[in-house]
Amino acid sequence: MSIAGNITQIKKSLPKGVTLVAVSKFHPVEALTEAYEAGQRIFGESRAQELKAKQAVLPNDIEWHFIGPLQSNKVKDMAAYIHTIHSIDSLKLLQEVNKQALKHNRIIQVLLEIHVAKEESKHGFSAEEVRKLLANEEWKTLTHIRISGLIGMATFTEDENQVRSEFRQLKELFDSIRKTYFPDDPEFSTLSMGMSDDYPIAIAEGSTMIRVGSKIFGER
């Protein structure tokens, strides 16, 4: 099936309130253009340089999400246009995003990355660390970021029960954090979990945002 056909099919299957991020990293501009023409407006990239090159030539109404591990020194390269950064795993990175957003007089949305998988290669806060960060309240002084939710990846495994259990843990943490630290903030509403292989399970467990690459663009 074509990229346009894949997007249409996935969107049809999504319940109301679930947002699709098309993971376009490593795919050429032509592929993104086809997805754009099929109505897709939210794209996820994981390298600052590649993102910059694509952003320069693609339409201005695209909502760019940065989904890869992010070094502080790369934030300045995307601060002028990035909509949401999915990979916040330290207070230092939050402060840098705030500093660069301030230079452009923008507010950048961020998701706090939680490590729930059984793999060491995954990044993110533990449940304890993220609570510590939020309890400290220093983040409240950062006026040019908006913490809009959490993100996490399940272990890459054939064991659906394990995947389901990790997504469930993440949803419980999300609900608890929202109740404790964001009780009056409707903007804290995004739970980004689920990719091409496991997004149906993620949605069943409460995901509000999925990141899909190969099911849209094919294997790289």
C-alpha positions, 0 to 999 in steps of 0.5 A: 500500500502507498504512504497515503493509504497507510496513513488513511488506514491507521487514522481510521483505526484510531479512537477519538483523542489519539494523535498520530505522530508520523516518524519520518526520520531517515526518510526522504522529503518526497515521502514526507510530502506524500504523507503531508498530501494525505493530510498528515501534519505531525512528524517526528524526527530524531536528528537535529541536522536532518530535522533542520534540512527538512523543516527548511523545505517543507510546508510551514504548518507542519508540527515538528516533534523531536523524538530522539535522545537530545543533547543540550547543545542541539536544542538551539538548532531547533528552538525556532520551530520545534513544537514538542520535544519527547525526550526530556530526561533531566532538569538540565535539559528542561532548563536549556529548552526554556533558555532557547525558547525564550530567545525566540519568544516561544513556548515549547511543549515537552514530554518527560521521558520515563524508563519502564522497559527492561532494556538498559539502552532506553533513556528516561527518568525512573518513577522516583526520579520524575516525582523528585523533579516535579516535587522540587518545583524548580520547573515552575520557574521555566516560563517558556516550556510547557510540560504536557505529559509523559512518554515511554517505550516498552521493551522490544519483545514478543511477550505481549503481557510484558509490553502490556504490563509496562504500558499499564505502569506508565499509565498509572504513573501518568494518572498519579502525576497528573493528580499530584502535580497538575490537578488544574492543568488541562495541558498536561494531557499527553501520554505518548506510548506505542510504536508501529509494533505495539501501538494497539496494545498502547492504545488499549492501555490509555495512550493518547499519542502514538509514534508510527514509522515503518507502518507508514513509510515502510522499512528503511 
